[in-house]
Amino acid sequence: MQPRRKFIKTLAGLAAASTARSFAAPEPVLRPPEKPTGFPTMWVGAVTATGGVVKTKIPPGLHPRLLVREAGGEPIIFTAEPQRDPASTVVTFHLEHLRPQTDYLCTLEVNGAPAVFPPAMVRTFSPEGQPANFTFAFGSCARTGSQHAVFNTIASKRPAVLIHLGDLHYVNISRNEPRHFRAAWDTVLSSTTQGALYRNVPLAYIYDDHDFGPNDSDNRNPGRPASRTVYREYMPHYPLPAGDGDAAIHQAFTVARVRFILTDLRSERDAGKTPDGPGKSMMGAAQKEWFKRELLEASRSHGLVVWGSSVPWIGTKSNDSWQDYMDERRELCNFIAQHRIKNLCILCGDAHMLAADDGSHSDYSDSQKLRIPVLHGSAFDQGGSTKGGPFSEGTYLPKSNEGLFGWVEVEDDGQRVAVRFTGRNQNDEVKVDLNFVAA
């Protein structure tokens, strides 16, 4: 059998098995997963000004190469990173020495022949530390394997990066078995709309409860080791300060003069229903110290700091949010106030709504002098739910079959960073908006 025919046949079998495992997941889903119409191809993340990461799924025994080229240029050939887990079929390519602000077409070659996969696109960021205008999208919460048109809308707008704040799927796995987490990832990546988006727009993703473990999950989740390990296997992530294997997934990256900080607010958190107090933490001690260092350093070296929180920040009602960790929230606000950090904004997930606050309701410090804009851009594909508030610009809940996302336009003249946030639906209609300037 020719290598190309063998590859197609083997890949089809792998995809079929993956889909079957997805529907046989041992934990209940909140809504039935949609039937995938394709299979995982390539997906992109960890993009910088000079590189990125491309992942794909290749059956064992085949030899892949990635051909990366500018328009009209000669290909740069990258070989796959050695696979650490013999049970894994995920292949990773690390791209290096690329040019900033450049589009690169990535095509896959298997056993010396062109693969059947459509090409992926890597668009490198603007140089770090230099002012630049760019856009990014963010949001969270989609049915397992969703084919919603909102993903096509995001892809068509060509953001520099998509920040996914969790609930990539709703399989609610509470078993320490990597195969179940792999099957959930495969179902998501088999969606034609999501697959096309993740092939062409860099993904920066952290999990929340339903994709880390069961509903409202915390550090007691029995599936925590498998969840964190499979995240590293499938996700083209930025460097993880906590290290390899069964460890937290917090990370940070830079686009031009904007620093993005993504925190792991599930796998290290104490149980939400335990009494609040100075020892109760959503971040855990090590991650919190890292977060504070990142905040302090980034606020002094960057024009804007964007913190991705997978759960709502504003609120007074206990509902699996920062309200269940009031002491730690006040501690963080006091740290921000003490160090006079004024160029921070917060992106929030989990709540199925669009909302924005200009900083009028986000300060929980003792000084009450902070003004931190807070933005909600969910849900990609779920029914509406309101969490937290009040919000200065109000809230918007999705109508039947409506998909939502957050869209952020950054304008940086080197002196100040102006931000326009709009919460939009799959028709690109604006439902919530807020403009602010980083101090």
N, C-alpha and C positions, 0 to 999 in steps of 0.2 A: 504494500500500500504506500502511495506517495506521502511524503511528510505533511503536505498541506491537507490532504484528505484525512490522514490519520489525526491531525490536529483538530479538524472540524468535528470528526466523529467523537473523539475523546472529550472535547470541550462540551459538546452537546450532552453527553452522558453525565459529565460533571455538573452541568447546569440543572439537568433534570433531577439528579440526586439532591442537589442543594435546595431546589424548590420543594421537593418532597419533605426534606428535613424541616424546612421553614414552617410548613403547615402542620407538622407533627410536633411542634415545640411543646414541652411538657407543661408550661405555664399558660394560664388563660390570657387572651388578648382582650383589650377593651372593645375593639371592633375587629371584624374578620380582616385579615390581610388581603389586599387586592392581588389578583392573579398576575404574576409577572409575565410580561410579553417578550422578554429578551433574556439575557444572562449578563453577568458582570463583564465589563470590557476593560477599560482603563479609567483611573481616577487620579486627580491631581491635588497636591497640597504642599505645605511647607515652602511656598514660593518666597524668594527674596529678590534683591536687585540683581543677583548673579547666578541664581540656581533655583532648584525646586526638587520635588519628589513625585515620581509617577509610579503607581502600583497597578498590578493586573493579576489575573488568576490564570495560571498555566498548569496543566496536568504534570505530574512527576515524569521525569525521563526526557523532557523536551528542553531545548536550549534556546532561550529567547535573547534578543538584542533589541535595544531601542535606538531608532534613528531619529535624530533631532536636528532640524534645519530651519534657518531663516528663509523667507521667501526668496527663491532664486539662488540660494546658497548650497554649498556642499554639506552633506550630513555629518553630524558629530555622532559617533557611535558610543553608546553606553552599555555596559554589561550589567547583569543583575547582581544584586547583593546576595551572598550565600544565605540560604534559608536555614534558620536556626532550629525550627521545629519540623521534623519529618512528616508530621500530620498536616502541615499547612500547604496550601496550594497558592498562596499569595506571593507574588514576586515583586521586589522593590528595586527601582532604579533611582540613584541619586545623581541629579544633574548639577554640574559645576562649570565655572568659567564661562557663563553666558553674559550677554551684554544687557545693561539695564534698559527698561522701557522698550522691550523688543518682543515680538511674537515669534514663537517657535512651534512648528508643527512636529508632532511626535508620532511616528509610525512604528508598529511592532513587527519584528521579524522572528520567526520560529523555525529552528533547524535549517536556517539559510534561505527560507522562503517567506514572502510577505504574508502576514497573518490576516485573518478575516475581520479583525476588529476595525471599526472606524478610527481615524486618528484622534489623538488628544491635542489640546492646545495649552501651551505654557506661555503666559505673558508676564515677563519679569517686572518687578516693581521699579519705581523711581529710586535713585540712589539714596541711601540712608543719610539723614542729616541735612539734605537739601530740600528747600521748599518746593512743593508741587501740588497741583490740584488733582484730585482723584475721587472716585466713588466706591462705596462698598454697600453690600446688602447684608441683612441679618434677619434671624427669626428662629423659630423652633416649632416642634410638635406637628408631626404628620403621621397619618395612618401607615401601618407597616406595609411597605411596598407601594405607597401612593403613586398614582399616575397623574396627579393633579396638574392642570395647565399652569398653575402659579410658577412651577419650576421652569417652564418654557419662557415665561415672562421675565423672570430674573435673568436667565441666560441671555435673552435678547438684548438686555440693557448693558451687558458686558461690564459688570463691576470688577474692580481690582481683586476683590476677594469676597467670598460668602462666609459670614460668621454664623455658624450653626450652634445654638445655645441649648441643644439637647432634645431628647425624645425623638431621636432619629427613627426609632421604631417603638412599638408598644407591646413587645413580647413578654415583658415582666418576668424575666428569668431569675429564679432564686436557687439555682443549682450550680455547683462549682464544676461545670462541664463545658469546656471550650467549644465543643461541637454545636451547642445550642446558640451561643453567641455568634459563631461563624455563620450558621444558617440564617440568623436574623439579618446580619450584614449582607449576605448574598441575596436575600429577598429584596432589600432596599436597593442594592446596586443593579438588580435585574429590572427595575422600573425603567421604562424607556425615557420618560421625562427627567427623572432624577439622574439616570445614567448619563444622558446628554449634558446635563448641567455640570455634573462633577467631572466630566471629561474636559470641559472647556472653561470652567471657572474654578480657581483654587478654593479648596475647602479648608476652613479652620474651624474645628469642631470639638466641643466638650460634651460629655453626656449629662443627662439629668436623671430622674428617677426611673422612668419606664424602660430606658435603654441601658441603664446601669444595673437595675434589679427590679424588684416589685414596686408598686405604687408607694410613694413617700419613703423610699428606701434610704438607708444610712449605712454606717460602717459595720453594722451587724449582718448585712446581707451575706448569706452563705456563698453566693456566687461572686463575691468581690474579687478573689484572685483571678478567676477566669475572665471576668469582665475587663479588668485592667490589663491583663496580658493580651487578650484578643484585640483590645483597642490599639495597642502598640503594633500588633500584627497587621491590621487592616488600615488603620488611619495613617495617612502621610502627614505626620505631625511635626511641629517644631521641636527643638531640643527640650527634653523633659528633665528639669532639675532634680526630680526625685529618683531618677535612674531607671533601670530596666525592670521588666517583670511585674510582680505584684506590688506596685507603688502608685501613688497619686499621679494625675496627668496634667497638673498645672503647667503653663507655658506662656511665653511672650514672644512677640515679633514686632518688627518696625516696617512701616511704609512711609518713606520720605521723612517728615518730622512728626509723625504720629506713632505713638507706642501703644500697642494692643496687649492687654493682659487678660488671660483666660484662666479662671480658677476652677478647681475641682471641688464642688460644693456638695458632693454626695459621698464619695468613698471614705472621707476622713471625718465626716460629721458625727457628732453625738446624737442620740435619739432626740427627736424634736419634742417629745412629751415629757422629758425629764425636766425638773425645775430649773428655771433660768438662774444664772449666776456667773461669776467671773470665770469659773472653770469650764463652763459649757461652750462648745465651739462648733461652728459649721466648717471651719477650715482645717482644724488641727494645728498644733503648735508650730511644726516645721514649715508648713505651707504659709501660715500667717506671717511668720518672720520673713520668708521670701517675698510675700506680697507687699509687706511694708517697705522692704528694701527697693523693690521694683517701683512702687509708687513714688518714693522719695527721689530716687535717681532719675526716673523718667520725667518727673515733673520739672526737674531742673535742666534736663538735656533735650527735651522735646517740646514742641509747641502745643501738643494736645496728648492727653492720656485717655485711652478708652478701655474701660474695665467691662469684661463680659461676665455678668452674673447670671447663672442659669435659673435663678429664682427671683421673685419680686423683692425690691428693696424697700419701697414705701408701703406703709400700712400699720394698722393698729390691731387687726384681728388675726388670731392664730390660724394659719392656713398653709402650713408647709412653706414658709417664707422666712425672710429675715426677722419678722416679728416674733418668731419662736426663739430668737437668739438676740434679744434686746441688749444684753450686756456687751456682747461682742460687737454688735452694730454701733453702740455708743463708743466703745473702745476705738474702733476704726475711724469714726468721725472725729474723735478727740485727737487722734494721730494726724489726720488730715488738717485739722484746724491748727494744731501746734506747729506743724511745719509749713503752714500757709500755702498749701497746695490748692491752687485756684484754677487749674487747667484740666480738670478731670470731668468726664461724663461717664454714665453707667448705662450699659445695654442690659436689658432683662428679658428672660424667657419664662417658660412654664405657664404663665397666664395666657389664655387664648383670647387676646385682645390687642388692639392698637391703643397706645396711650403715650402721653408725653407730659413731663413736668419741667418747668423752667428752673427748678431749684427751690421753689417756694415751700415745698413740703418734704424735702429730702434730708434735712439737717437733724441729726440726733445727737449732736455734740453738746457738751455743757455750755459752750460759749454762745451757741445759736447764731453764729455768724457765717456759716457755710452756705454756698449756693451751688449745688451739684445738679446739672441737668440729668434727667432719667428718661430713658426711651424704651418703649415696648414695641416689638414688631412681630407679633404672633397672632394666630397660628397659621402655619403653612396649609394645613388641611385637617382641621378639627372643629367641632362645635364651640361656640363662644362660652367664655367664663371670665368673670371679673374677679381680680384679686388685688387687694391693696387700694391705695388712694388716700386722699384725693389727688388728682392730677390737674395742674393748672390749665392744660389744653384739652382736658376731658378724655373720654375713652370711646372706642368703637368696637363693637362685637361683630364677628362675621355672620353674614346671612347664610341661608341654606346653600351648600356647595360653593361658598366663597372662600378663596384662599388669600391669605394676607402675608405681607412681609414688610420689613423696615428698609428704607432706602436713605442713605446718608451721602450728601455731597460736601466734600472738604475743599475749601479754597484757602490757600496759604501763600501770602505775599512775602514771607520771610520775617515779618514783624508781628503778625497776628494770624490766628487760624479761625476762619469763619465756618460755621457748620449749619447746614440746613437738613433737618430730618423730616421725612414724609413717610407716613404709614400708608401703604397702598394695597390694592387687591390685584387679582390676576388680570384685570383689564387695564392695569396701570393707573387706576383712578385714585386720587389722593383723598384720604379719609381723615387724617390727623397730620398736623404739621407744626414745627417749632424751629425757629432760627435762634442761634446764640453765637457768641464769640468767646473763644477761650481766653481767660484773663492772663 
